[in-house]
Amino acid sequence: IVGAADQPPERLRQPPHHHLVVIGGAAARMPGAQFFSHTTAARLLNLPLPTQLERERSLHVSTVGAREPRMRGVVGHLAGPSARVISVGGLRVAHPVDTWCVLASVLCLDDAVLVGDSLVRRKAPLASIGELKDATGAFAGHRGVRRLGSALELVRQGTDSPMEGRIRLMIVRAHLLEPEVNLTIRSSAGVFLALGDMVYRHHKVLVEYDGGHHFEDSAQAYRDVDRLERVAAAGWRTLRFNKTHLPREEYVVTSVRNALLSRGWRA
Protein backbone atom coordinates (compact mmCIF):
# COMPACT_ATOMS: atom_id res chain seq x y z
CA ILE A 1 0.00 0.00 0.00
CA VAL A 2 1.32 3.42 -0.92
CA GLY A 3 1.30 5.81 2.04
CA ALA A 4 1.37 9.56 2.36
CA ALA A 5 4.66 11.31 1.75
CA ASP A 6 6.29 13.08 4.69
CA GLN A 7 6.08 16.39 2.89
CA PRO A 8 3.37 16.15 0.21
CA PRO A 9 3.00 18.83 -2.45
CA GLU A 10 1.09 21.88 -1.24
CA ARG A 11 -0.90 22.38 -4.40
CA LEU A 12 -2.46 20.00 -6.86
CA ARG A 13 -0.45 20.02 -10.07
CA GLN A 14 -1.19 19.17 -13.66
CA PRO A 15 1.04 16.40 -15.08
CA PRO A 16 4.38 17.78 -16.29
CA HIS A 17 4.63 18.59 -19.98
CA HIS A 18 6.82 15.57 -20.82
CA HIS A 19 4.25 13.26 -19.23
CA LEU A 20 1.46 14.86 -21.25
CA VAL A 21 3.48 14.29 -24.40
CA VAL A 22 3.81 10.60 -23.54
CA ILE A 23 0.09 10.40 -22.79
CA GLY A 24 -0.73 12.10 -26.08
CA GLY A 25 1.48 9.66 -27.98
CA ALA A 26 -0.20 6.69 -26.32
CA ALA A 27 -3.67 8.13 -26.99
CA ALA A 28 -2.90 8.33 -30.70
CA ARG A 29 -2.29 4.55 -30.71
CA MET A 30 -5.26 3.56 -28.53
CA PRO A 31 -8.35 1.98 -30.07
CA GLY A 32 -11.65 3.69 -29.34
CA ALA A 33 -12.62 1.28 -26.59
CA GLN A 34 -9.54 2.04 -24.50
CA PHE A 35 -9.19 4.84 -21.96
CA PHE A 36 -6.73 6.15 -19.37
CA SER A 37 -7.41 4.86 -15.86
CA HIS A 38 -5.97 4.38 -12.35
CA THR A 39 -3.13 6.80 -11.49
CA THR A 40 -2.94 8.16 -15.05
CA ALA A 41 -6.59 9.16 -14.84
CA ALA A 42 -6.02 10.67 -11.41
CA ARG A 43 -3.22 12.85 -12.75
CA LEU A 44 -5.29 13.99 -15.72
CA LEU A 45 -8.17 14.77 -13.37
CA ASN A 46 -5.80 16.68 -11.07
CA LEU A 47 -6.55 14.47 -8.07
CA PRO A 48 -4.03 14.36 -5.19
CA LEU A 49 -1.68 11.39 -5.19
CA PRO A 50 1.18 10.47 -2.85
CA THR A 51 4.61 11.29 -4.26
CA GLN A 52 5.43 7.67 -5.16
CA LEU A 53 2.42 7.42 -7.46
CA GLU A 54 2.65 10.99 -8.75
CA ARG A 55 6.10 10.13 -10.15
CA GLU A 56 5.03 6.86 -11.71
CA ARG A 57 6.30 6.65 -15.27
CA SER A 58 4.06 3.87 -16.61
CA LEU A 59 0.68 4.76 -18.07
CA HIS A 60 -2.46 2.90 -17.05
CA VAL A 61 -4.95 2.06 -19.77
CA SER A 62 -8.19 0.13 -19.40
CA THR A 63 -10.67 -1.38 -21.80
CA VAL A 64 -14.00 -3.11 -21.65
CA GLY A 65 -13.29 -6.30 -23.53
CA ALA A 66 -11.67 -9.70 -23.45
CA ARG A 67 -8.05 -8.61 -23.59
CA GLU A 68 -5.96 -6.15 -21.60
CA PRO A 69 -4.34 -3.32 -23.57
CA ARG A 70 -0.77 -4.10 -24.56
CA MET A 71 1.60 -1.27 -25.44
CA ARG A 72 5.12 -0.36 -24.45
CA GLY A 73 5.16 1.63 -21.23
CA VAL A 74 1.52 0.82 -20.52
CA VAL A 75 -0.02 -1.20 -17.70
CA GLY A 76 -3.20 -2.72 -19.11
CA HIS A 77 -6.42 -3.38 -17.20
CA LEU A 78 -9.79 -4.93 -17.94
CA ALA A 79 -12.71 -2.79 -16.81
CA GLY A 80 -16.19 -4.02 -16.03
CA PRO A 81 -19.12 -3.40 -18.39
CA SER A 82 -20.38 -0.55 -16.17
CA ALA A 83 -17.14 1.45 -16.56
CA ARG A 84 -17.78 5.10 -17.41
CA VAL A 85 -15.56 7.29 -19.57
CA ILE A 86 -15.36 11.08 -19.82
CA SER A 87 -13.35 13.42 -22.04
CA VAL A 88 -10.51 15.47 -20.50
CA GLY A 89 -8.79 17.73 -22.99
CA GLY A 90 -9.87 15.43 -25.80
CA LEU A 91 -8.53 12.32 -24.03
CA ARG A 92 -10.69 9.38 -22.97
CA VAL A 93 -10.39 9.12 -19.19
CA ALA A 94 -12.06 6.96 -16.55
CA HIS A 95 -14.87 8.67 -14.66
CA PRO A 96 -13.55 10.45 -11.53
CA VAL A 97 -15.63 8.32 -9.14
CA ASP A 98 -14.58 5.09 -10.87
CA THR A 99 -10.97 6.27 -10.59
CA TRP A 100 -11.39 6.76 -6.84
CA CYS A 101 -12.82 3.26 -6.50
CA VAL A 102 -9.99 1.46 -8.29
CA LEU A 103 -7.30 3.49 -6.52
CA ALA A 104 -8.58 2.29 -3.14
CA SER A 105 -6.62 -0.93 -3.59
CA VAL A 106 -3.25 0.90 -3.79
CA LEU A 107 -3.76 3.94 -1.55
CA CYS A 108 -3.53 4.04 2.23
CA LEU A 109 -6.69 5.13 4.04
CA ASP A 110 -5.67 8.78 4.42
CA ASP A 111 -4.83 9.16 0.74
CA ALA A 112 -8.09 7.47 -0.28
CA VAL A 113 -9.94 10.01 1.88
CA LEU A 114 -8.06 12.92 0.31
CA VAL A 115 -8.96 11.77 -3.21
CA GLY A 116 -12.59 11.49 -2.10
CA ASP A 117 -12.40 14.98 -0.56
CA SER A 118 -11.08 16.34 -3.83
CA LEU A 119 -14.02 14.86 -5.74
CA VAL A 120 -16.57 16.66 -3.53
CA ARG A 121 -14.46 19.79 -2.95
CA ARG A 122 -15.94 23.27 -2.48
CA LYS A 123 -14.90 24.68 -5.85
CA ALA A 124 -15.80 22.84 -9.07
CA PRO A 125 -16.61 19.48 -7.46
CA LEU A 126 -16.39 16.43 -9.71
CA ALA A 127 -18.97 14.37 -7.82
CA SER A 128 -21.40 14.36 -4.90
CA ILE A 129 -21.35 12.37 -1.67
CA GLY A 130 -24.36 10.49 -3.02
CA GLU A 131 -22.39 9.39 -6.08
CA LEU A 132 -19.53 8.19 -3.87
CA LYS A 133 -21.97 6.18 -1.75
CA ASP A 134 -23.59 4.60 -4.81
CA ALA A 135 -20.20 3.72 -6.30
CA THR A 136 -18.99 2.18 -3.06
CA GLY A 137 -22.03 -0.07 -2.97
CA ALA A 138 -21.56 -1.07 -6.60
CA PHE A 139 -17.88 -1.84 -5.93
CA ALA A 140 -18.74 -4.68 -3.54
CA GLY A 141 -16.62 -7.77 -4.11
CA HIS A 142 -13.71 -5.85 -5.63
CA ARG A 143 -10.26 -5.47 -4.17
CA GLY A 144 -10.06 -2.46 -1.85
CA VAL A 145 -13.79 -2.17 -1.17
CA ARG A 146 -13.34 -2.28 2.63
CA ARG A 147 -10.84 0.58 2.51
CA LEU A 148 -13.19 2.42 0.18
CA GLY A 149 -16.01 2.11 2.70
CA SER A 150 -13.77 3.30 5.53
CA ALA A 151 -12.61 6.25 3.41
CA LEU A 152 -16.18 7.21 2.54
CA GLU A 153 -17.00 7.65 6.23
CA LEU A 154 -14.18 10.20 6.52
CA VAL A 155 -14.71 12.13 3.26
CA ARG A 156 -16.09 15.64 3.80
CA GLN A 157 -17.77 17.94 1.31
CA GLY A 158 -16.63 21.50 0.76
CA THR A 159 -12.88 21.08 1.28
CA ASP A 160 -10.28 23.24 -0.43
CA SER A 161 -6.94 21.51 0.07
CA PRO A 162 -5.57 18.01 0.69
CA MET A 163 -3.18 19.57 3.20
CA GLU A 164 -6.13 20.81 5.25
CA GLY A 165 -7.50 17.29 4.93
CA ARG A 166 -4.34 15.79 6.41
CA ILE A 167 -4.66 18.04 9.45
CA ARG A 168 -8.33 17.11 9.81
CA LEU A 169 -7.53 13.40 9.68
CA MET A 170 -4.89 13.81 12.40
CA ILE A 171 -7.55 15.43 14.58
CA VAL A 172 -10.12 12.71 13.90
CA ARG A 173 -7.60 9.91 14.43
CA ALA A 174 -6.81 11.35 17.88
CA HIS A 175 -10.52 11.18 18.80
CA LEU A 176 -10.78 14.93 19.21
CA LEU A 177 -13.87 16.88 18.30
CA GLU A 178 -14.05 17.05 14.51
CA PRO A 179 -14.05 20.57 13.06
CA GLU A 180 -16.39 21.85 10.38
CA VAL A 181 -14.65 22.62 7.10
CA ASN A 182 -14.69 25.94 5.28
CA LEU A 183 -17.23 27.54 7.57
CA THR A 184 -18.09 31.22 7.42
CA ILE A 185 -17.20 33.04 10.63
CA ARG A 186 -19.36 36.04 11.53
CA SER A 187 -19.39 38.57 14.33
CA SER A 188 -22.14 38.63 16.95
CA ALA A 189 -23.84 41.22 14.73
CA GLY A 190 -23.72 38.87 11.73
CA VAL A 191 -20.90 40.67 9.91
CA PHE A 192 -18.64 38.45 7.78
CA LEU A 193 -15.19 38.02 9.32
CA ALA A 194 -13.55 35.12 7.51
CA LEU A 195 -13.95 31.79 5.79
CA GLY A 196 -12.22 29.37 8.15
CA ASP A 197 -10.40 26.21 7.04
CA MET A 198 -11.41 24.10 10.07
CA VAL A 199 -13.79 25.66 12.53
CA TYR A 200 -15.05 24.88 16.04
CA ARG A 201 -17.89 27.36 16.11
CA HIS A 202 -19.11 26.60 19.64
CA HIS A 203 -15.61 26.90 21.13
CA LYS A 204 -14.42 29.75 18.90
CA VAL A 205 -11.31 27.87 17.80
CA LEU A 206 -10.06 28.22 14.23
CA VAL A 207 -7.52 25.82 12.70
CA GLU A 208 -5.79 27.10 9.56
CA TYR A 209 -3.39 25.48 7.09
CA ASP A 210 -1.07 27.97 5.41
CA GLY A 211 0.08 26.75 2.01
CA GLY A 212 3.05 28.17 0.13
CA HIS A 213 1.05 31.04 -1.36
CA HIS A 214 0.51 32.46 2.12
CA PHE A 215 4.27 33.05 2.32
CA GLU A 216 5.13 33.74 -1.33
CA ASP A 217 2.38 36.28 -2.05
CA SER A 218 2.88 39.43 0.04
CA ALA A 219 -0.65 40.65 -0.72
CA GLN A 220 -2.03 37.36 0.62
CA ALA A 221 0.14 37.67 3.73
CA TYR A 222 -1.21 41.16 4.40
CA ARG A 223 -4.79 39.94 3.94
CA ASP A 224 -4.12 37.10 6.37
CA VAL A 225 -2.99 39.56 9.04
CA ASP A 226 -6.14 41.65 8.68
CA ARG A 227 -8.44 38.63 8.50
CA LEU A 228 -7.02 36.94 11.59
CA GLU A 229 -6.98 40.20 13.51
CA ARG A 230 -10.72 40.54 12.89
CA VAL A 231 -11.26 36.97 14.07
CA ALA A 232 -9.13 37.51 17.20
CA ALA A 233 -11.01 40.71 18.05
CA ALA A 234 -14.22 38.68 18.00
CA GLY A 235 -12.81 36.35 20.64
CA TRP A 236 -11.53 33.51 18.48
CA ARG A 237 -8.33 31.57 19.03
CA THR A 238 -6.47 30.64 15.85
CA LEU A 239 -3.99 27.80 15.30
CA ARG A 240 -1.87 28.04 12.15
CA PHE A 241 -0.06 25.07 10.64
CA ASN A 242 2.09 24.70 7.52
CA LYS A 243 3.94 21.93 5.68
CA THR A 244 6.65 21.69 8.37
CA HIS A 245 3.99 20.51 10.82
CA LEU A 246 2.60 17.68 8.67
CA PRO A 247 5.20 15.09 9.77
CA ARG A 248 4.69 16.16 13.41
CA GLU A 249 1.28 14.68 14.13
CA GLU A 250 1.69 14.68 17.91
CA TYR A 251 2.45 18.41 17.89
CA VAL A 252 -0.63 19.16 15.77
CA VAL A 253 -2.92 17.01 17.90
CA THR A 254 -1.60 18.41 21.19
CA SER A 255 -2.01 21.98 19.97
CA VAL A 256 -5.62 21.42 18.92
CA ARG A 257 -6.46 19.50 22.11
CA ASN A 258 -5.02 22.24 24.33
CA ALA A 259 -6.87 24.94 22.43
CA LEU A 260 -10.19 23.10 22.79
CA LEU A 261 -9.61 22.38 26.48
CA SER A 262 -8.83 26.06 27.06
CA ARG A 263 -12.23 26.88 25.59
CA GLY A 264 -14.22 24.52 27.77
CA TRP A 265 -14.21 21.30 25.75
CA ARG A 266 -14.11 18.09 27.75
CA ALA A 267 -12.98 14.85 26.16
N, C-alpha and C positions, 0 to 999 in steps of 0.2 A: 504494500500500500504506500502510495506517495504521500508524504506529510507536508505540512506547511514549512516554508523556508524560514530561517531565523529572522531575516530581514527582507520580507516580501516587497515587491514594487509598490510604490505609493499610489500610482495611477494606473488605470487599465490602459494598455497600449495596443495599437494595431500591430499586426505581424510586420516585422521588418521588411524592407523592400525586396531583399534577395529571396525571402521566403515567399512573398507574393509572386515573384517571377517563377519560382519552382511550382507553386500551386497553379498558376496560369498555364504553364507548360503541360502539367498533368491534365488539367481540365480539357485542353485541346485534344488529348488522346483518349478521353473517357467516353464510352458509349452513353447514350441518353439515359439509360436506367441507373447509372452510377452517380454517386454524390459524395461530397466530403462529409466526414462524420468524426465522432470521438474528439480527440484533442484538436484536430485540424479545424473542425467545425467550431469548437469553442474559441479558437483564436480568431477565426473569421467573424464570429459573433461578438468579439470583444468581451468574453467572459473571463473572470479571474482564474488563473491556474497557478499552482505552485511552480517555483523556478525550474524544477527538474522537467516538468512537462512543457513549460513554456519554451524551453530550449530544444525540445525534441525535434530531430531533423526529418524523421520519416513522416510521410503523409498518411492519413487514414481515409480510406475510401470504402464505402459500402454499396451494396446493390441488393435489390429484391430479386432473387433468382436462385439458380441451382449451383452456381459456382462463384467463389470469392474472386474479386478483382485481382489481377496479377499484372503488376507493372514494377519496373525498377524503382526502388525508393518508396514503395507504397506498401502499407499494411492493409490487406484486404479483409472485409467483413461481410457476412451475410446478414441482412436486415429482415425483420419479419414483414408480413404482408401489410401491416398497419403503419409501417414507417411513413413519416411525412417529410416532405422536402420543400424548402423555400428557396428563393433567389436572393443572394447577397452579392451585390456588385456584378450581376450577370453570372454568378457561379451557383451551381446546385449544391445546397448545404442542408444537412439534417436540421429538422425543426429544433428550436432552442430547448423545448421541454424534453424532447427525445434525447437530445445531447446530454442534458443533465442526468437523465435516467441511466444511460450507458456509462457515463463517467463515474457513477457511484461505485462501480466495482474496482476502480483504481485510485480513487481519492480517499483521504482520511475523512473522518466525520466533519471536522471543522471546514475543510475545503469544499466538501459537498454542500454544507450550509451556505457558504459564501457564494457559490455558483447559484444556488437557489435564491439567495437574497438579490443577486444581480438581475435575475429574471423578473422579479417583482419590485424592482427598485422604484424610487420616487419619480425620477425623470425618465421618460421614454421606456416604460416597462415592456418586456418582451412576452410576459405571460401574467396570469392571475394566480392567486393561491388556489382557487378552484381547479384550474388546469393542472397545477402540480399535484393536487390530491387525486384527480382522475387518473393522471398518468402513473402515479405510484400504485394505485389499485390495479391498473392494467398491466403493470410490470411484474406482477406476482409470478413467482416461479423462475425468475431470471436471477443471474448472479448479481449480487449487490443490493437486492431489494430490501433487505433488513436495514442496511445502512441508509438507504434512500428514505425509508419510513422514519428512521431516527432523525435524519436531517430535516425532513419536512416539519417535524414538531418544533424545530429550532429556527426555521426560516421566518423572517419578518418582512412585511411589506413596508415600502416607503423608505428604504435605506439609500444612502448616497455613496458609501465607500466600503470596500472590503476591509480596510484597516479599522474603520469604526466597528465593523462586524467582529473582527478578532477581539477587540476590547470587550464587546458585549458578550461574546462566548466565554471569555475569562470570568466575567462577572457571574454568568449563569452557572458555569462549572463549579464555582465556589459556593453555590447555594445562597448567593446574596439576592436581594430584591432586584428583579429585572427592570431596567429602565425602559421608558418609551422612546422610540426613535423618531428623530426629526419632528419634534413637537414645538409648536409656537409658544413662546414665553411672552406673557403680557403683564403689565403692571396691574395693581389693584383697581385702577380706573379703566382697565381694558385696553390700554395703549400697547401697541406692538413694541417689544424690546429686542427679541432675537428669535432665530430658528435654531433650537438646540440639537446637537448631535444625539445625545442620550440624556434623557431628562427624568428626574424624580420630582414630579410636580408637587406632591404632598410634603416633601421634605426640603424643597427648594435647593436641590443639588443638581448641578449641571456637569456632565462629563463630556469633554471635547477631545476630538483627535485632530491634531494639527498636521496636515500633510505638507509636502515640500513647498507648495505655493504660498503657504502662510509665512514662510521665511524668505522666499525668493522675490515675492511681489511686495514692494514697500507699501503700495496703496492698500493691499489686503491687510498687511500688518497694522496699518493705521486704523483701518476699519475694525479690526479685531479689538484694538485697545478701547475704542469708543463703545463697541457693542458690549464687551464684557464689563466695562465701567457702568453702563446702564443696568446690566443684570445685577451687579454687586450692589448698586444703590437701592435696588428693589429687595435686597435681603437674601440674594442667592449666593451659594458657595460654588465656585467653579474649579474643577480638576481638569488640567490640560496634559494630554499625553501626545507623544510623537513616536517616530519609528524606533528611537533608541529604547523605548519602554517595552516594545513588543516581545522581546525575548525575556523580559523580567516580569513574568506573570505574578509572582508573589508580591512584588512592589505595587503593581496595578491593583490587585485585589485588596491588599492592605489599605491602600489609599482610599479606595471607594468605601470599604467597610468603615474606616474611621470617620469618613465624612458623613456617612449615613447615621452612625451611632451618635455623632455630635449633634445631629438634627432630630434625635428622638427615636430613631428606628431601633427596634429590638429584634434580634435574630429569633 
